[in-house]
């Protein structure tokens, strides 16, 4: 029992460490500033607690703060749910429809993806969110979306408090001339007797909090809209991208296939209920899912295998001709390379002269690809892929005699 208790304590400490990351620190700071300033502005200057309206307003502000933090911490600490290490389907024949994860030493269940940040295969992975320092997936998708809804609502309420506080406190203190505006902060307001005067510092703090509240309302509100669009179609952000690539693949090769997204149940309400439930626990076990009548459990995983094969076939071999240290904004690689670094959390990889890379995508100034590694690294499950400057590599030219060797490298 002592050993089990030690394991539980270690796991809890590991989860608490999620707080010590720039994402949660900034998010909680914004929540703290907006909520505390809204409460202070309200009870001291705008709507004191000795009135009925002031008391109701105070309760609403506290309610917003509690609900926002409740959903935020649940999204962070409940987590998305992870596929068990070394997982295999019950029917061994189904292995042929699944991708194998070398890092987790198991197969990827339908709708799961490996997260580089969490270092685990995540159930129904939507994305890794730096603001909660965790993945958004099967178990915490509802909490995360609730947070995205409540944060703009709470910030809108706070913004109204800030605006009305500054308006009521400055109304009798601002005088307009023909060519000037004067503010007399010593003028006394006669509506009620505040605990402390509304000073320049209070005005500056309220104005700063207003900017945070409005910025949060716009930014988080847009994220909520995006999340609801995918939820009502019973998709994730990753699956939207997979569906787009499926249509491109079919059009490119003119295969005549009809791709039907398997998890859209045909009704927005039914799709909604897959994420939001009265119990707070989403439908399903994170491995098996209800599917469209024309599909099966492995419709999407088979499409992913096709896309993976197509990706290998269309990848291009490059050789490193200029070393690169892996910097995100390398100053020595040219101004355009520095300014147009990819806006993504995907890693940058260090390059050494003579190395070989298979590039799968890129921009005018950057490329993304996999390094060709030796057998020892491959057996250990090591895979090095990421972005690198285009100027650091040149395309390999090989004849038909060496073509088979190139294809073997791709299959690795």
C-alpha positions as CSV (number, residue, x, y, z in Angstrom):
1,X,0.0,0.0,0.0
2,X,2.9,2.4,0.7
3,X,4.3,1.8,-2.7
4,X,0.9,2.4,-4.4
5,X,0.5,5.6,-2.3
6,X,3.9,6.8,-3.4
7,X,2.9,6.2,-7.1
8,X,-0.3,8.2,-6.6
9,X,1.5,11.1,-4.9
10,X,4.1,11.1,-7.7
11,X,1.4,11.2,-10.4
12,X,-0.4,14.1,-8.5
13,X,2.8,16.0,-8.3
14,X,3.4,15.4,-12.0
15,X,-0.1,16.9,-12.8
16,X,0.5,19.9,-10.6
17,X,3.7,20.7,-12.6
18,X,1.4,21.5,-15.5
19,X,0.7,24.8,-13.8
20,X,4.3,25.9,-14.1
21,X,4.2,26.6,-17.8
22,X,3.8,29.9,-19.6
23,X,0.4,29.0,-20.9
24,X,-1.4,28.4,-17.6
25,X,0.5,31.2,-16.0
26,X,-0.7,33.7,-18.6
27,X,-4.3,32.3,-18.6
28,X,-4.7,32.3,-14.8
29,X,-3.1,35.8,-14.6
30,X,-5.7,37.2,-17.1
31,X,-8.5,35.5,-15.2
32,X,-7.2,36.8,-11.9
33,X,-6.8,40.4,-13.2
34,X,-10.1,40.6,-14.9
35,X,-12.2,39.0,-12.1
36,X,-10.5,40.9,-9.2
37,X,-10.6,44.3,-11.0
38,X,-14.3,43.8,-11.9
39,X,-15.1,42.9,-8.3
40,X,-13.1,45.9,-6.9
41,X,-14.5,48.4,-9.4
42,X,-18.0,47.2,-8.8
43,X,-18.2,47.2,-5.0
44,X,-16.0,50.3,-4.4
45,X,-17.0,52.7,-7.2
46,X,-19.8,51.6,-9.5
47,X,-22.3,49.3,-7.8
48,X,-21.8,49.0,-4.0
49,X,-23.0,45.9,-2.0
50,X,-25.5,48.0,0.0
51,X,-27.9,47.9,-3.0
52,X,-29.9,44.9,-4.3
53,X,-28.5,45.3,-7.8
54,X,-24.9,45.5,-6.5
55,X,-25.3,42.3,-4.5
56,X,-26.7,40.5,-7.5
57,X,-23.9,41.8,-9.7
58,X,-21.3,40.7,-7.1
59,X,-22.8,37.2,-7.0
60,X,-22.7,37.0,-10.8
61,X,-19.1,38.0,-10.9
62,X,-18.1,35.4,-8.4
63,X,-20.2,32.8,-10.2
64,X,-18.4,33.5,-13.5
65,X,-15.0,33.2,-11.8
66,X,-15.9,29.9,-10.2
67,X,-17.4,28.3,-13.3
68,X,-14.4,29.5,-15.5
69,X,-11.8,28.1,-13.1
70,X,-13.8,24.8,-12.5
71,X,-13.9,24.0,-16.2
72,X,-10.3,25.3,-16.8
73,X,-8.8,23.1,-14.1
74,X,-10.9,20.1,-15.2
75,X,-9.7,20.5,-18.8
76,X,-6.2,20.6,-17.5
77,X,-6.1,17.9,-14.8
78,X,-8.8,15.4,-16.1
79,X,-6.9,15.3,-19.3
80,X,-7.9,13.8,-22.7
81,X,-7.5,10.2,-21.8
82,X,-4.6,8.1,-23.1
83,X,-4.5,4.8,-25.1
84,X,-2.9,2.1,-22.8
85,X,0.8,1.5,-23.6
86,X,1.4,-1.5,-25.9
87,X,-2.3,-1.6,-26.8
88,X,-3.6,-4.1,-29.3
89,X,-7.1,-4.7,-30.7
90,X,-8.9,-7.8,-29.4
91,X,-9.2,-9.2,-32.9
92,X,-5.6,-9.6,-34.1
93,X,-6.7,-9.4,-37.7
94,X,-7.6,-5.8,-37.1
95,X,-4.0,-4.9,-36.7
96,X,-3.7,-4.5,-40.5
97,X,-6.0,-1.5,-40.3
98,X,-4.1,0.4,-37.7
99,X,-0.9,2.4,-37.4
100,X,1.8,1.3,-35.0
101,X,3.3,3.8,-32.6
102,X,7.0,3.1,-31.9
103,X,7.1,5.4,-28.9
104,X,4.1,3.8,-27.1
105,X,5.0,0.3,-28.5
106,X,1.3,-0.2,-29.3
107,X,-1.2,0.3,-32.0
108,X,-3.1,3.6,-32.4
109,X,-6.8,3.1,-31.7
110,X,-9.3,4.8,-34.1
111,X,-9.3,8.6,-33.7
112,X,-6.2,8.5,-31.5
113,X,-3.0,10.3,-32.3
114,X,0.4,10.5,-30.7
115,X,1.2,13.9,-29.0
116,X,4.8,14.9,-29.0
117,X,4.3,17.1,-26.0
118,X,2.4,14.6,-23.8
119,X,4.5,11.7,-25.3
120,X,1.4,9.4,-25.4
121,X,-1.2,8.4,-27.8
122,X,-4.3,10.5,-27.0
123,X,-7.9,9.4,-27.3
124,X,-9.8,11.4,-29.9
125,X,-7.1,14.0,-30.0
126,X,-8.2,17.4,-31.1
127,X,-5.0,19.4,-30.4
128,X,-2.4,20.1,-27.8
129,X,-3.4,23.4,-26.1
130,X,-0.5,25.4,-24.5
131,X,-3.0,27.4,-22.4
132,X,-4.0,24.3,-20.4
133,X,-0.6,22.7,-21.0
134,X,-2.4,19.5,-22.0
135,X,-4.1,17.9,-24.9
136,X,-7.8,18.5,-25.7
137,X,-9.3,15.1,-26.4
138,X,-12.0,12.6,-25.5
139,X,-12.4,13.1,-21.7
140,X,-11.8,16.8,-21.4
141,X,-13.3,18.1,-24.7
142,X,-16.6,19.2,-23.0
143,X,-14.7,21.0,-20.1
144,X,-12.4,22.7,-22.6
145,X,-15.4,23.9,-24.7
146,X,-17.3,25.1,-21.6
147,X,-14.3,27.1,-20.6
148,X,-14.1,28.7,-24.1
149,X,-17.8,29.7,-23.7
150,X,-17.7,30.9,-20.2
151,X,-14.5,33.0,-20.5
152,X,-15.9,35.4,-23.1
153,X,-19.2,35.7,-21.2
154,X,-17.4,36.5,-18.0
155,X,-15.0,38.9,-19.7
156,X,-18.0,40.7,-21.4
157,X,-19.6,41.2,-18.0
158,X,-16.3,42.5,-16.6
159,X,-15.8,44.8,-19.6
160,X,-19.2,46.4,-19.0
161,X,-18.2,46.9,-15.3
162,X,-15.0,48.6,-16.3
163,X,-16.6,50.8,-18.9
164,X,-19.4,51.9,-16.6
165,X,-17.0,52.5,-13.7
166,X,-14.8,54.8,-15.8
167,X,-17.8,56.5,-17.3
168,X,-19.5,57.3,-14.0
169,X,-16.3,58.3,-12.2
170,X,-15.1,60.5,-15.0
171,X,-18.4,62.1,-16.0
172,X,-18.2,65.1,-13.7
173,X,-14.4,65.3,-13.9
174,X,-13.9,65.7,-17.6
175,X,-14.4,69.2,-19.2
176,X,-14.0,69.8,-22.9
177,X,-12.6,73.1,-24.3
178,X,-12.2,74.3,-27.8
179,X,-8.7,72.8,-28.1
180,X,-8.2,70.8,-24.9
181,X,-9.6,68.2,-22.6
182,X,-9.2,68.6,-18.8
183,X,-9.5,65.8,-16.2
184,X,-9.8,66.8,-12.6
185,X,-9.4,63.7,-10.5
186,X,-10.0,65.7,-7.3
187,X,-13.6,66.4,-8.2
188,X,-15.9,64.6,-5.8
189,X,-18.6,62.2,-7.0
190,X,-21.8,62.6,-5.0
191,X,-23.6,59.3,-5.9
192,X,-22.2,57.4,-2.9
193,X,-19.2,57.6,-0.5
194,X,-16.6,55.2,-1.8
195,X,-14.1,53.4,0.4
196,X,-11.3,55.0,-1.5
197,X,-11.1,57.7,-4.2
198,X,-11.0,56.8,-7.9
199,X,-7.4,57.8,-8.6
200,X,-5.2,57.9,-11.7
201,X,-3.8,54.5,-10.7
202,X,-7.4,53.0,-10.4
203,X,-8.2,54.5,-13.8
204,X,-5.1,53.0,-15.4
205,X,-5.7,49.5,-13.8
206,X,-9.3,49.6,-15.0
207,X,-8.3,50.6,-18.5
208,X,-5.6,47.8,-18.6
209,X,-8.2,45.2,-17.3
210,X,-10.6,46.4,-20.0
211,X,-8.1,45.7,-22.7
212,X,-7.5,42.2,-21.4
213,X,-11.2,41.5,-21.1
214,X,-12.0,42.7,-24.7
215,X,-9.0,40.8,-26.1
216,X,-9.9,37.6,-24.3
217,X,-13.6,37.9,-25.4
218,X,-12.6,38.2,-29.1
219,X,-9.8,35.6,-29.2
220,X,-11.4,32.9,-27.0
221,X,-14.8,33.6,-28.6
222,X,-13.3,32.8,-32.0
223,X,-11.9,29.5,-30.6
224,X,-15.2,28.6,-29.1
225,X,-16.9,29.1,-32.5
226,X,-14.3,26.8,-34.2
227,X,-14.7,24.1,-31.6
228,X,-18.5,24.1,-31.8
229,X,-18.3,23.8,-35.6
230,X,-16.3,20.6,-35.4
231,X,-18.3,19.2,-32.4
232,X,-21.6,19.6,-34.2
233,X,-20.1,17.5,-37.0
234,X,-18.6,15.0,-34.5
235,X,-15.1,15.8,-35.7
236,X,-11.8,17.0,-34.3
237,X,-9.5,19.6,-35.7
238,X,-7.2,16.8,-36.8
239,X,-10.0,14.9,-38.5
240,X,-11.1,17.9,-40.5
241,X,-7.6,18.0,-41.9
242,X,-7.7,14.2,-42.6
243,X,-11.0,14.6,-44.4
244,X,-9.6,17.4,-46.6
245,X,-6.6,15.3,-47.5
246,X,-8.8,12.3,-48.3
247,X,-10.7,14.5,-50.9
248,X,-7.5,15.8,-52.3
249,X,-6.1,12.3,-52.7
250,X,-9.2,11.0,-54.4
251,X,-9.2,14.0,-56.8
252,X,-5.4,13.7,-57.5
253,X,-5.5,10.0,-58.4
254,X,-9.0,10.0,-59.9
255,X,-9.8,6.8,-58.0
256,X,-13.6,7.3,-58.1
257,X,-13.8,6.5,-54.4
258,X,-16.5,8.1,-52.2
259,X,-15.2,9.1,-48.8
260,X,-17.8,9.3,-46.0
261,X,-16.7,10.6,-42.7
262,X,-17.6,7.7,-40.4
263,X,-18.3,9.6,-37.1
264,X,-20.9,12.1,-38.3
265,X,-24.2,10.6,-37.0
266,X,-26.2,12.8,-39.4
267,X,-27.8,14.9,-36.7
268,X,-26.2,17.9,-35.0
269,X,-28.0,17.1,-31.8
270,X,-26.7,13.4,-31.8
271,X,-23.2,14.7,-32.5
272,X,-23.6,17.2,-29.7
273,X,-24.5,14.5,-27.2
274,X,-21.4,12.6,-28.0
275,X,-19.4,15.3,-26.2
276,X,-21.8,17.0,-23.8
277,X,-23.7,14.8,-21.3
278,X,-25.5,15.5,-18.0
279,X,-23.0,13.3,-16.1
280,X,-20.0,15.2,-17.5
281,X,-18.5,12.0,-18.9
282,X,-18.5,11.8,-22.7
283,X,-20.1,8.9,-24.6
284,X,-17.9,5.9,-25.4
285,X,-14.7,4.4,-24.0
286,X,-12.3,6.3,-26.3
287,X,-11.5,3.3,-28.4
288,X,-14.8,2.2,-30.1
289,X,-17.2,4.7,-31.6
290,X,-20.7,4.8,-33.1
291,X,-20.3,5.2,-36.9
292,X,-22.2,6.0,-40.0
293,X,-24.3,3.1,-41.4
294,X,-22.0,2.9,-44.5
295,X,-18.8,2.8,-42.5
296,X,-17.1,0.6,-39.9
297,X,-14.7,1.2,-37.0
298,X,-11.6,1.3,-39.3
299,X,-12.9,3.5,-42.2
300,X,-10.9,6.5,-41.0
301,X,-7.8,4.5,-40.0
302,X,-7.7,2.8,-43.5
303,X,-7.8,6.3,-45.1
304,X,-5.0,7.4,-42.8
305,X,-2.9,4.4,-44.0
306,X,-3.6,5.4,-47.6
307,X,-2.5,8.9,-46.9
308,X,0.6,7.8,-45.2
309,X,1.6,5.6,-48.1
310,X,0.8,8.4,-50.5
311,X,2.9,10.8,-48.4
312,X,5.9,8.4,-48.6
313,X,5.5,8.0,-52.4
314,X,5.4,11.8,-52.9
315,X,8.2,12.7,-50.5
316,X,11.4,14.0,-52.0
317,X,14.9,13.1,-51.0
318,X,17.3,16.0,-50.0
319,X,20.9,16.1,-48.9
320,X,22.1,18.6,-46.3
321,X,24.6,21.1,-47.8
322,X,24.6,23.7,-45.0
323,X,24.6,23.1,-41.2
324,X,21.7,24.3,-39.1
325,X,21.6,24.5,-35.3
326,X,17.8,24.1,-34.9
327,X,17.1,27.7,-34.0
328,X,13.5,28.9,-34.5
329,X,14.5,32.2,-36.0
330,X,18.0,31.8,-37.4
331,X,19.6,35.1,-38.1
332,X,22.4,33.6,-40.3
333,X,20.1,31.9,-42.8
334,X,18.8,35.1,-44.5
335,X,16.2,37.8,-43.7
336,X,13.3,36.0,-45.3
337,X,14.1,32.7,-43.5
338,X,14.2,34.7,-40.2
339,X,11.0,36.6,-40.8
340,X,8.9,33.8,-42.3
341,X,9.6,31.0,-39.8
342,X,6.5,28.7,-39.7
343,X,4.0,29.7,-37.1
344,X,3.6,26.3,-35.4
345,X,4.8,24.5,-32.3
346,X,6.2,21.7,-34.5
347,X,9.9,21.2,-33.8
348,X,12.9,22.4,-35.8
349,X,15.6,19.8,-36.4
350,X,19.4,20.2,-36.3
351,X,21.1,19.5,-39.6
352,X,24.6,18.2,-40.2
353,X,26.5,18.2,-43.5
354,X,25.8,15.0,-45.5
355,X,22.6,13.9,-43.8
356,X,19.7,12.8,-45.8
357,X,16.1,14.0,-45.3
358,X,12.8,13.1,-47.0
359,X,10.8,16.3,-47.2
360,X,7.0,15.9,-47.3
361,X,5.8,19.6,-47.3
362,X,7.2,23.1,-47.1
363,X,7.0,26.8,-47.8
364,X,9.1,29.0,-50.0
365,X,11.7,29.4,-47.2
366,X,11.2,26.4,-45.0
367,X,10.7,22.6,-45.4
368,X,9.4,19.8,-43.2
369,X,10.7,16.3,-43.3
370,X,12.1,13.1,-41.7
371,X,15.8,12.4,-41.2
372,X,17.1,9.1,-42.5
373,X,18.4,7.3,-39.4
374,X,20.5,4.2,-38.9
375,X,19.0,0.8,-37.9
376,X,19.9,1.2,-34.2
377,X,17.8,4.4,-34.0
378,X,14.9,2.8,-36.0
379,X,14.8,-0.3,-33.7
380,X,14.7,2.0,-30.6
381,X,11.7,3.8,-32.1
382,X,13.6,7.1,-32.6
383,X,12.2,9.4,-35.2
384,X,13.5,12.8,-36.0
385,X,11.3,15.1,-38.0
386,X,10.6,18.8,-38.1
387,X,11.2,22.1,-39.9
388,X,14.5,23.3,-41.4
389,X,15.5,26.2,-43.8
390,X,15.2,25.3,-47.4
391,X,18.5,26.8,-48.2
392,X,20.3,24.2,-46.1
393,X,19.4,21.3,-48.4
394,X,19.5,20.4,-52.1
395,X,17.5,17.9,-54.0
396,X,19.1,14.5,-54.6
397,X,19.5,13.5,-58.2
398,X,19.6,9.7,-58.6
399,X,19.3,7.4,-61.6
400,X,16.9,4.4,-62.1
401,X,19.6,2.0,-60.7
402,X,19.5,3.7,-57.3
403,X,15.7,4.3,-57.3
404,X,15.0,1.0,-55.5
405,X,17.4,2.1,-52.7
406,X,15.5,5.4,-52.3
407,X,12.2,3.6,-52.1
408,X,13.5,1.3,-49.3
409,X,14.6,4.4,-47.3
410,X,11.1,5.8,-47.7
411,X,9.5,2.7,-46.3
412,X,11.5,3.1,-43.2
